[in-house]
Amino acid sequence: MKKNTRFFYAAGSALLLWLAWPPFVFAPLLFIAFVPLLMIEDELFMANDPKSSRKLFGYTFLTFAIWNIADTWWIWNAAAIGMIMAFLLNAFLMSLPFFIYHKSRRYLHQSYALMLLVASWLAYEYFHLHWDLSWPWMNLGNGFAKMPSIVQWYEYTGVFGGSLWVLAVNVLLYRLIRRFAQAPAGISARQRLYAALPLFTTLVIPVIISLGIYSDYEEPFNPSINVIVQPNIDPYNEKFDELPAEIQIRRMIHLSDSLGQKNTEFFLWPETALQGGIFENDLSRDYHVSLVRNFITRYKNGNVLTGASTYRQYDKKETPTARVYSNGQCCYDAYNTALFIESFSPEVQVYHKSKLVPGVEQMPYPGLFRFLEPLAVNLGGTSGSLGKQAEPTVFHTRSGIAVAPVICYESIYGEYLTEYVRKGAQFIAIVTNDGWWGNTPGYMQHADYARLRAIETRRSIARSANTGISCFINQRGDITAQTSWWTATAIKGEINLNDRLTFYSIYGDYIGKAASGLTLLAILFLLVRSRRK
């Protein structure tokens, strides 16, 4: 294989991955996207080139850099430096499993080395969920977000099941191509059929099972009436600068009233909907909170779940993220918050966003990079790292309904959302502000990923975006109603509450955990074996 051919194969893998990803609807291309890279690796290994590891890393890095740029270039609209860092880091991490696979072939039979490739990729995805530079946007299982009917078994496996499926089919297809290429000329059609049987069953059986689950699934009938508001306030000009906070609130009240009925239970407003220096030390007296409470008293059983930018004052530095005022006095924290405001109740329930965007809402590893803290710009009007809480909070109404408040980026963390469900959440409310990215694939991908959370937990989802896609999603992952981009509007719908726990809600990302353990053991084994040699 010539050098130009290898570059062609690497670019071909990137093209297939791009076309397979939302908002495109060609997800089955994922099943062949890694085959060109495996063929490059095989050619380099057989050539016995002492620089083969370095060359393979270069080709895989090229593939994954192109893929990341092609599918997430829109990050540039919000954070140019963050985009570049995300591309480079993701491409590096995605290349490591292929590097490990290539090295392991010196000490393992290829079949076992391919198993290690699968395990190490899943370990990379799991690791990328749990460190300060977390960016799991491109985990392979997310690629089926446009085709929820074929991954209904995510209620048992989560998206790691989808990643495992993609990797297994790619490996089997590569082995089949290699086997046919090396087979004698007289191999019979029956022998070819038998050889293709493992690939065929691995590809088709999950689809058949999923379609069966999809057609048979019936939501428990337990309706709740919701109104979702999309105020469409420009995040770059109006939201934090030009448009007063009170006018923004009155716009959302007007949109809520346009569809509200006496029996409406939930009004959902987007991320950072409430602005204007809201201090949590005395929320019951805050003017903007009072405006919302006065509105909701018109609805006997009504509640408002809204995003807000809030602050908490301290007499001394109580948290690692606490800031000092410009006059040198101590101290306060800034939060990206969800508030739950009920009619005829002075109590306001509070949740602080826990999964913060690296380099945007928090500085990763502040002990090492605290000097860069002023460069962190929060997409909510506050510079520097935000405060957060360690675990999710479930909001409860007086009538006993439990709702999961999920803020923006948090909706791509499947296992994190299961914590809400185990705490009793009966439906999921996502508040977000996708206008930072402009009219790009970003807001579409973000909305589609929520469909996978509905399948994993079998919870209906109400999603309010400042602009982007506000929508209702049923427990099968179907979008039942949605808004258009850059439109000030509201939508009304009934969603069914559910309190049953799925297998995935109980056990979480067990596939990722198991793969991480196997990868660590395999790497230790290979290190010991290489030292002996």
Secondary structure, 3 states (H helix, E strand, C coil): CCHHHHHHHHHHHHHHHHHHCCCCCCHHHHHCCCHHHHHHHHHHHHCCCCCHHHHHHHHHHHHHHHHHHHHHHHHHHCCHHHHHHHHHHHHHHHHHHHHHHHHHCCCCCHHHHHHHHHHHHHHHHHHCCCCCCCCHHHCHHHHHCCCHHHCCCHHHHCHHHHHHHHHHHHHHHHHHHHHHHHCCCCCCHHHHHHHHHHHHHHHHHHHHHHHHHHHHCCCCCCEEEEEEEECCCCCCCHHHHHCCHHHHHHHHHHHHHCCCCCCCCEEECCCCCEEEEEEHHHHHHCHHHHHHHHHHCCCCCCEEEEEEEEEEECCCCCCCCCEECCCCCEEEEEEEEEEEEECCCCCEEEEECCCCCECCCECCCHHHHHHHHHHCECCCCCECCCCCCCCCCCEECCCCCEEEEEEHHHHHCHHHHHHHHHCCCCEEEEEECHHHHCCCHHHHHHHHHHHHHHHHHCCCEEEEECCCCCEEECCCCCEEEECCCCCCEEEEEEEECCCCCCHHHHHCCHHHHHHHHHHHHHHHHHHHHHHHC
